[in-house]
């Protein structure tokens, strides 16, 4: 009769479960992103080709710094530890369908009062004033996975694991960009110092000539003072550049996982401009390359599974708990098989009835979290498309500015030579010479800054297109 009741109990629970099982654990569907076919006004077609970073960057010292940063950077190491944690969670989630098995063993001795029935009977029949109890049992517990909880737990854990892997790739891509831009900035500071030193030398030559003319009474002291002021303008650039170089070297060393030290570098900014033209491809292709976008989508997938788990918690659950063991009141007969064997079989049907709306609130909260993650995913895609468009605009703009600066540099170089010749022949004033020198100094500094902008724009475009760690 008991077996019949347990059987009916399980059948009834299974039927009730099947009736509502279709509403639990909806499969993930990507939200409608409405991705445009162009980057703003630029029409692009075909596949995007993004080179590995060791191919994209040419300078061997820069490649060595990036390689060191990807290995030693502490942020990368923390991300690797996070992956190890999630890997353990994923492996544990894969075992969620298996039952649990518990072993318990114990021995006890109790003394009943002689003024009680148990105490008097115990001494009369057992001949002792105490009662011993020796037991050992194995208890198996298994929840019938009606709602697919194990599958959803595994999907959520897997999504979190792969999201963290993509987060690691995103961290590495960002570090590649930071190292490259810091290296470019160091070279630009080196070139600013060279420009300043050249301008100081030019100002020295001009000052010598004006001192001779001043002694000869051909010019007044104001001309000499103006020339000295122009020299000081160039000299002021030297300590500022040295200060910024030291600060940038410290930052780059820490980025590479080292204490602040001197950073070796070579080449010029123009030599750093990539030879390979990046192919922009289609905006939709960003989803298959950008690790931050992959991570955002994996987060939505994980929350979709957690929403299913929150809904499954609102439905009944069935569990089986068979147990077998040995029990005796004497140690000598503890393992007297089969006399000491004890057995038990339990089946449980648990269903939440009144939980003060806690389960419903948990489900609705999980659903809102999933919707928020979907909105964040769409926002990430929009931001990514915007970053590509911005980088393309900066690349184009800096290229055009560099061409104009090269033309202006040619004009100013010729202007300085002409100003000195005219000044020596008395056909130009000292102010025209100083103005020509100052214009050349400012032009050369601007050319360095624009070249640095161009390099940063190229690196930003490389990252925005999903380049870096493949």
C-alpha positions in Angstrom: 0.0 0.0 0.0 2.8 2.4 0.8 4.6 1.6 -2.5 1.4 2.3 -4.3 1.0 5.7 -2.6 4.5 6.7 -3.5 4.0 5.7 -7.1 0.8 7.7 -7.4 2.5 10.6 -5.7 5.3 10.6 -8.2 3.0 10.2 -11.2 0.8 13.1 -10.0 3.8 15.3 -9.6 5.2 14.5 -13.0 1.8 15.2 -14.7 1.5 18.6 -12.9 5.1 19.4 -13.9 4.5 18.7 -17.6 1.5 20.9 -17.7 3.6 24.0 -17.0 7.0 23.0 -18.3 6.6 24.8 -21.6 6.7 28.2 -19.8 10.1 27.7 -18.2 13.5 28.4 -19.7 12.8 30.3 -22.9 15.7 30.0 -25.4 17.8 33.1 -25.9 16.9 35.4 -28.8 19.1 38.3 -29.7 17.4 41.7 -29.5 16.8 43.6 -32.7 19.9 45.8 -33.0 18.9 47.6 -36.2 22.6 47.9 -37.2 23.2 50.4 -40.0 24.9 49.4 -43.2 27.3 52.3 -43.2 29.5 54.2 -40.8 27.7 57.5 -40.9 28.4 58.9 -44.5 31.0 56.3 -45.4 29.8 53.4 -47.6 31.8 50.3 -47.1 31.5 46.8 -48.5 33.2 43.5 -48.3 34.9 41.7 -45.4 37.0 43.5 -42.8 40.7 42.4 -42.6 42.2 43.1 -39.2 45.8 42.2 -38.8 47.3 40.6 -35.6 49.0 43.1 -33.5 52.4 41.8 -34.1 51.8 42.4 -37.8 50.1 45.7 -37.4 52.9 47.3 -35.4 56.3 47.4 -37.0 58.7 48.8 -34.3 60.5 45.8 -32.6 60.9 47.8 -29.3 57.1 48.5 -29.2 56.3 44.9 -30.0 58.6 43.8 -27.1 56.8 46.3 -24.7 53.4 45.0 -25.7 54.4 41.4 -25.3 55.8 42.2 -21.9 52.6 44.0 -20.9 50.3 41.2 -22.0 52.4 38.8 -19.9 53.1 40.8 -16.8 50.3 43.3 -16.5 48.5 42.8 -13.2 45.1 43.6 -14.6 45.6 40.7 -17.1 46.6 38.4 -14.3 43.5 39.2 -12.3 41.3 38.5 -15.4 43.1 35.2 -15.8 42.3 34.3 -12.1 38.6 35.2 -12.7 38.6 32.8 -15.6 39.9 30.0 -13.4 37.1 30.7 -10.9 34.4 30.6 -13.5 35.9 27.5 -15.0 35.5 25.8 -11.6 31.9 27.0 -11.4 31.1 25.8 -14.9 32.5 22.3 -14.1 30.4 22.2 -10.9 27.3 23.2 -12.9 27.8 20.3 -15.3 27.5 17.9 -12.3 24.2 19.4 -11.1 22.1 16.5 -12.5 24.0 14.0 -10.4 22.5 13.0 -7.0 24.2 13.7 -3.7 25.5 10.9 -1.4 26.1 11.4 2.3 27.8 9.0 4.7 27.1 9.2 8.4 28.3 7.0 11.2 27.9 7.3 15.0 27.9 5.7 18.3 26.0 6.8 21.5 25.4 5.6 25.0 22.6 6.8 27.2 21.6 6.3 30.8 17.9 6.4 31.6 16.6 7.2 35.0 15.9 4.1 37.2 12.7 5.7 38.3 11.3 5.5 34.8 9.8 2.6 32.9 12.6 2.6 30.3 15.3 2.6 32.9 13.8 -0.2 35.0 13.1 -2.4 31.9 16.6 -1.7 30.5 18.3 -3.0 33.6 15.9 -5.9 33.9 16.2 -7.2 30.4 19.7 -6.0 29.2 21.4 -6.3 32.5 23.0 -2.8 32.2 22.1 0.6 33.3 22.8 2.1 29.9 21.7 1.7 26.3 24.2 1.7 23.4 23.4 2.6 19.8 25.8 2.0 16.8 24.7 3.2 13.4 26.1 3.8 9.9 24.1 4.9 6.8 24.4 6.0 3.2 21.8 8.5 2.1 21.2 9.3 -1.5 19.3 12.5 -2.5 18.2 13.3 -6.0 15.9 16.0 -7.3 14.1 15.1 -10.5 15.1 17.8 -13.0 11.6 18.5 -14.4 12.1 22.1 -15.4 15.6 21.8 -16.9 17.3 23.6 -14.0 20.6 21.8 -14.6 20.6 22.8 -18.3 19.9 26.4 -17.4 22.6 26.4 -14.6 25.1 25.0 -17.1 24.1 27.6 -19.8 24.4 30.4 -17.3 27.8 29.2 -16.0 29.1 28.7 -19.5 27.9 32.1 -20.6 29.7 33.7 -17.6 32.8 31.8 -18.4 33.0 32.8 -22.0 32.1 36.4 -21.1 35.1 36.5 -18.8 37.3 35.1 -21.6 36.1 37.9 -23.8 36.7 40.4 -21.0 40.3 39.1 -20.9 40.6 39.8 -24.6 39.0 43.2 -24.2 41.5 44.0 -21.4 44.4 42.9 -23.6 43.2 44.9 -26.5 42.9 48.0 -24.4 46.4 47.4 -23.0 47.8 47.0 -26.5 46.4 50.4 -27.4 47.6 52.0 -24.1 51.2 50.7 -24.6 51.3 51.8 -28.2 49.9 55.3 -27.5 52.3 55.7 -24.5 55.2 54.7 -26.7 54.2 57.1 -29.4 53.9 59.9 -26.8 57.4 59.2 -25.6 58.8 59.5 -29.1 56.8 62.7 -29.7 58.4 64.2 -26.5 61.8 63.2 -27.8 61.1 65.0 -31.1 59.8 68.1 -29.2 63.2 68.2 -27.4 65.0 67.9 -30.7 63.0 70.7 -32.2 63.6 72.8 -29.2 67.4 72.2 -29.4 67.5 73.0 -33.1 65.6 76.2 -32.4 68.0 77.1 -29.6 70.9 76.6 -32.0 69.2 78.8 -34.6 68.5 81.5 -32.0 72.1 81.4 -30.9 73.3 82.1 -34.4 70.8 84.9 -34.8 71.8 86.3 -31.3 75.5 86.3 -32.2 74.8 88.2 -35.4 72.7 90.8 -33.5 75.3 91.2 -30.8 77.9 92.1 -33.4 75.5 94.5 -35.0 74.6 96.0 -31.6 78.3 96.6 -30.8 78.7 98.2 -34.2 75.8 100.5 -33.4 73.7 99.2 -36.3 70.8 98.1 -34.0 69.5 98.9 -30.6 69.3 96.8 -27.4 65.7 96.0 -28.0 66.5 93.8 -30.9 69.0 91.8 -28.8 66.4 91.4 -26.0 63.8 90.2 -28.4 66.2 87.6 -29.8 67.1 86.4 -26.3 63.4 86.1 -25.4 62.9 83.9 -28.5 65.8 81.7 -27.4 64.2 81.4 -23.9 60.9 80.3 -25.5 62.7 77.4 -27.0 64.7 76.6 -23.8 61.6 76.4 -21.7 60.5 73.4 -23.8 63.5 71.3 -22.6 62.7 70.9 -18.9 59.0 70.5 -19.6 59.7 67.7 -22.1 62.1 66.0 -19.7 59.5 66.1 -17.0 56.8 64.6 -19.2 59.2 61.9 -20.5 60.0 60.8 -16.9 56.2 60.7 -16.0 55.4 58.8 -19.2 58.2 56.3 -18.7 56.9 55.6 -15.2 53.4 55.0 -16.5 54.5 52.8 -19.3 56.7 50.7 -17.0 53.8 50.1 -14.6 51.6 49.2 -17.5 54.2 46.5 -18.4 54.1 45.1 -14.9 57.4 46.6 -13.8 58.6 49.2 -11.4 59.3 52.6 -13.0 62.4 52.4 -15.2 63.9 53.9 -18.4 62.1 52.8 -21.6 64.2 52.1 -24.7 62.8 53.5 -27.9 63.9 54.2 -31.4 62.6 55.7 -34.7 60.4 58.7 -35.5 56.7 59.3 -35.4 56.5 59.2 -39.2 58.1 55.8 -39.2 55.4 54.5 -36.9 52.5 55.2 -39.2 51.2 51.8 -40.3 51.8 50.9 -43.9 48.7 48.7 -44.2 45.5 50.4 -44.8 42.7 49.2 -42.5 39.6 47.9 -44.2 36.6 49.1 -42.4 34.1 46.4 -43.5 30.5 46.4 -42.4 29.2 47.6 -39.0 27.5 44.2 -38.4 30.9 42.5 -38.5 31.9 44.2 -35.3 29.7 41.6 -33.4 32.0 38.8 -34.5 35.2 40.5 -33.6 34.9 43.0 -30.7 35.4 41.2 -27.4 33.5 43.8 -25.4 30.4 43.2 -27.6 30.7 39.4 -27.3 31.0 39.8 -23.5 27.9 42.0 -23.4 25.9 39.4 -25.3 27.2 36.5 -23.1 25.9 38.5 -20.2 22.4 38.7 -21.7 22.6 34.9 -22.3 23.6 34.2 -18.7 20.8 36.4 -17.4 18.3 34.7 -19.7 19.1 31.4 -18.0 18.9 33.0 -14.6 15.5 34.3 -15.4 14.4 30.7 -16.2 15.9 29.5 -13.0 14.0 32.2 -11.0 10.7 31.1 -12.7 11.4 27.4 -12.1 11.7 28.2 -8.4 8.0 29.1 -8.4 7.0 25.5 -9.5 6.8 22.2 -7.6 9.9 20.1 -7.2 10.2 16.3 -6.7 13.0 14.7 -4.9 13.9 11.1 -4.0 15.9 10.1 -0.9 16.7 6.4 -0.5 18.8 5.4 2.5 20.5 2.2 3.6 22.6 1.5 6.7 23.3 -0.7 9.7 22.1 -0.2 13.2 22.6 -2.2 16.4 22.7 -1.8 20.2 25.8 -3.9 20.4 29.1 -3.2 18.8 29.7 -6.9 18.2 26.6 -7.2 16.1 26.8 -3.8 14.4 27.8 -5.3 11.0 25.8 -8.5 11.4 24.3 -8.6 7.9 21.4 -8.7 7.2 20.1 -8.5 10.7 21.4 -5.0 11.3 20.4 -3.5 7.9 18.0 -0.6 7.9 16.4 0.8 4.8 14.2 3.8 4.0 12.7 5.3 0.9 11.3 8.8 0.8 9.7 10.8 -2.0 8.9 14.5 -1.6 6.8 16.9 -3.6 7.5 20.5 -2.5 5.6 23.4 -3.9 5.7 27.0 -2.8 2.2 28.2 -1.6 2.6 31.5 0.2 6.1 33.1 0.2 5.0 36.8 0.6 5.6 37.2 -3.2 9.3 36.6 -2.7 9.6 34.2 -5.6 7.5 36.2 -8.0 9.5 39.3 -7.1 12.7 37.4 -7.7 11.5 36.3 -11.1 10.4 39.8 -12.1 13.7 41.3 -10.9 15.6 38.7 -12.9 13.5 39.6 -15.9 14.3 43.3 -15.5 18.0 42.5 -15.1 17.9 40.6 -18.4 16.1 43.4 -20.2 18.6 45.9 -18.8 21.5 43.7 -20.1 19.8 43.6 -23.5 19.6 47.4 -23.6 23.3 47.7 -22.5 24.2 45.2 -25.3 22.5 47.4 -27.8 24.1 50.5 -26.4 27.5 48.8 -26.6 26.9 48.0 -30.3 25.9 51.6 -30.9 29.0 52.9 -29.1 31.2 50.5 -31.1 29.9 51.7 -34.4 30.3 55.3 -33.2 33.9 54.6 -32.2 34.8 53.3 -35.6 33.1 56.3 -37.2 35.0 58.7 -34.9 38.4 57.0 -35.5 37.8 57.1 -39.3 37.0 60.8 -39.1 40.2 61.5 -37.0 42.3 59.4 -39.4 41.0 61.3 -42.4 41.2 64.7 -40.7 44.8 64.3 -39.4 46.0 63.0 -42.8 44.7 66.1 -44.5 46.2 68.4 -41.8 49.6 66.7 -42.1 49.6 67.3 -45.8 48.9 71.0 -45.2 51.5 71.2 -42.5 54.2 69.7 -44.8 53.4 72.4 -47.3 53.6 75.1 -44.6 56.8 73.6 -43.3 58.4 74.0 -46.8 57.3 77.6 -46.9 58.5 78.4 -43.4 61.9 76.8 -44.0 62.4 79.0 -47.0 61.0 82.0 -45.1 63.7 81.7 -42.3 66.5 81.6 -44.9 65.1 84.5 -46.8 64.5 86.5 -43.6 68.2 86.1 -42.5 69.5 87.1 -45.9 67.2 90.1 -46.1 68.2 91.1 -42.5 71.9 90.9 -43.3 71.3 93.1 -46.4 69.3 95.6 -44.4 66.0 94.9 -46.2 64.2 93.2 -43.2 63.9 94.1 -39.5 64.9 91.9 -36.6 61.2 91.4 -35.8 60.7 89.7 -39.1 63.6 87.3 -38.3 62.2 86.5 -34.9 58.7 86.1 -36.2 59.9 83.7 -38.8 61.8 81.6 -36.2 58.8 81.6 -33.9 56.5 80.5 -36.7 58.8 77.7 -37.6 59.0 76.5 -34.0 55.3 76.5 -33.5 54.8 74.8 -36.9 57.2 72.0 -36.1 55.6 71.4 -32.7 52.1 71.4 -34.3 53.4 68.9 -36.9 54.5 66.6 -34.0 51.2 66.8 -32.3 49.2 66.2 -35.4 51.4 63.2 -36.3 50.8 61.9 -32.8 47.0 62.4 -33.3 47.2 60.5 -36.5 49.0 57.5 -34.9 46.5 57.5 -32.0 43.6 57.6 -34.4 45.1 54.6 -36.4 45.4 52.6 -33.1 41.9 53.6 -32.0 40.5 52.5 -35.3 42.4 49.2 -35.1 40.9 48.5 -31.7 37.5 49.8 -32.7 37.4 47.3 -35.6 38.1 44.4 -33.2 41.9 44.2 -33.7 44.3 43.2 -31.1 43.9 39.8 -29.5 42.2 37.3 -31.7 
